[in-house]
Amino acid sequence: MSVPTPNATGCPVAHGAVGPAPGDHHGYQPFAMTDPFPSYARLREEEPVMFDERVGYWVVSRYDDIKAVFDDWQTFSSENAQAPVRERGPEASRIMKEGGFTAYSGLSARVPPDHTRIRAIVQKAFTPRRYKALEPAIRANVDRLIDRMLADPDRRGDVFRDIAYEVPTITILTLIGEDTDRIDDYKRWSDSRGAMTWGDLTDEEQVPHARNLVEYWQACLALVEKAHREGGDNLVADLVRDQDAGAEITDHEIASVCYSLLFAGHETTTTLISNTLRLLLADREQWQRLVEEPKRIPAAIDEVLRFSGSIVAWRRKALADATVGGVAIPEGAELLLLMGSANRDESRFEEPERFDIARPNAREHLSFGFGIHYCLGNMLAKLQARIVVEEVAAHAPTLTTVDADAIRFGDNLSFRAPTAVPVTWEK
């Protein structure tokens, strides 16, 4: 069955899906990230599978429904996971075409058999041995950044800017064999990727981001060329060696893995570190428990991922007529899965609006997805967050957030990142 053509009053970027107009959408605003959770609760209660004609997606908000969609990759394809929410304008399209931009998803938007083939190869290079080798450098980098922040004579800092911004970027650049002095380049490019893919941009606003994406893609291609030429002890060189040994992976696919990894590997971890410190430092009782018992830190990070994950929504496309939460979903329809809502679903988590580092089932969160596309880098992200909390607890236990309730988050369809996390500390 094909999806009927949208009516004239529908969203101009409805991607071919139609459905009932839900009035005020239960307070849900697709791109508003500062406090989406009250609207999530209303959606779960009043319309857990809702068509939103403003973006053209069926919005799914309950835990069991979202987990089931993630698990059924045959019916619900990931092929739209990296598609621009707003179609590219003519000038941005021209810039990207003339710049040779042909990047594709590393894994998250690929479907079997390509996904299965590439993931198996990449997973061999993404090993615990590499994590262990990176850990001393991560810890030393964290200590350096903490000391630099604490040197401020006014005892004012911003853990987003002073710690979280650099730590995962340096880690991922080291992992792939890129120069670590290119932090600002990759941050700029990643910001553009996030804006172009998940942002609500006009045609004019897309233009500078399009130029950045061309630069970003060319840098990824250069990394693969460098690995062929020089080898090295890094993930890209490992993939090139595997290719030379007969692994079925192309240079374009390796570059696409870089394109995805360089974004996902630091952008979401920057947010995870920021949210972890934001929540823990604002709750002095729970923070003190971690200072006294650092062994509790891994569980606390899982609770952060549940309560305030970096990614609160992800996309799927129905390849056949289906039913989600008792609602008929037509073939070709696109779905927006609100993991940020699922993680506060009362049917799965007791008192879900309470942040509790001792929550026994916090690890059941869906912030890393579920099924065949479960986040490959989850261990590295949690490792970095753990190291940051351990070092802050050991060297800056009096750190506390400044006006935590005033912290704001950037507008985006999927990523919920604070724009700043101001802190202070005792002498």
C-alpha positions, 0 to 999 in steps of 0.5 A: 500500500502506498501513502496517499498524497498530503492535502493542501493544508498539510505540512509542506515537508510532510514526506508523504504521510498524512493523518489527523490534525491533533489540535494543540498537539498536546503541548508538544513542540518538535524542536523545543528542547528546554523542557519537553517532558510535560508534553511527553507525559501528555502524549503518553496519556492522551495520544501515544501515537500521534501524527504531527503534520508540522513535521510529517511524522507519526510521533510515538511516545510509550516505552513498549511501542518504541522498543517494539519498533526498534526491534522490528527492523524488517518493518521499520527501516532506519533508512531515514535516520540521517535524512534532513528534516527540512529538505535542502534548498537549491543553493545548499544543494548546489554547494554540496554537489559541486563540493563532491559531498557524497557522505552516507551514514556509517551505520545508523541509517543503513539496513541489512545486509549492508548494515550487518556487513559493515557493523561486523567489520567496524566492531572488530576495530572498536575493541575494549583494547582500544578503550583501555589504551585510551583511558590514561590519556582521557584521564590526563586530559580531564585533569588538565581541563579541571585544573585550567577551570579551577585556576579562574580567580573568580571561581566561575566556570562552565563545565560544558565549555571548560570540560565537556567540549574538549574531552570527547573530541580529543578522544575521538580524534585520537581514536581515528588518527586525526590531529587533536589540534583540529578540535574547533574544525570538527566542532564547527563541522559537527554543529553544521551536521546537526543543524542541517540534518535535525534542525529547522533551517530556512534555505538561506540559513542552510548555506554556511552549513552546506559549506562546512559539510563539504569541508567535513566530508573532504576531511573524512576522505583525507583520513582514509587516504592517509591510512592507506599511505601511512598506516598507523595505530588507530581505527581508520588504519585498522579498517584499511588493514582489514580491507587489504586483508579481504574485508568487504568494505570500501574506502567510501564506506570507511569515510562514511564511518568516520563521518558518522563517528566523528559526529556521534562519537563526540557530540552526544558524549559532550552532551552526556558529560554536560548533563551528568555534571548538570544533574549531579552537581545540582543535587548535593545529597546524591553528589556527596554519595558519589564523592564518598562512594565512587563505585556508584558512578556507573549506575549514576551515569545510566540514570542520567541517560534515562532521565536526560539523554543526549538523544531524545528522538530518532526516526524510522520508516514503515516498509509495510502497513503496520500497527503501533500502539493500536494505531494503523501506520501505512506503508511509507509513513515515517515515525519519530520515536521519543526515547526521552518520553519512553525513558520516563514512562510510568509503566516501566520506571517507578516515579519516572520524574525523579532523578535517582542514582540508585534506581535499580532498572535505570539501565533499561533506558532506550537512549542508545536505541535497541536491537540491531542498531544499538549504539556501537560506541556506548561503552566509550561514551560511558567510559568518558563520562565515568572518568570525568565524574571520578576526577571532578569528585576527587579534585573538585568536590565542591563544584556546584551548578549556578542557577541550574533551573535557568539552563537552556537547551538548543532547538533541535528535533532529536538532540537535547544539548545544554547551551551552557552549564555554569558552575562555581566552587569553594576556595 
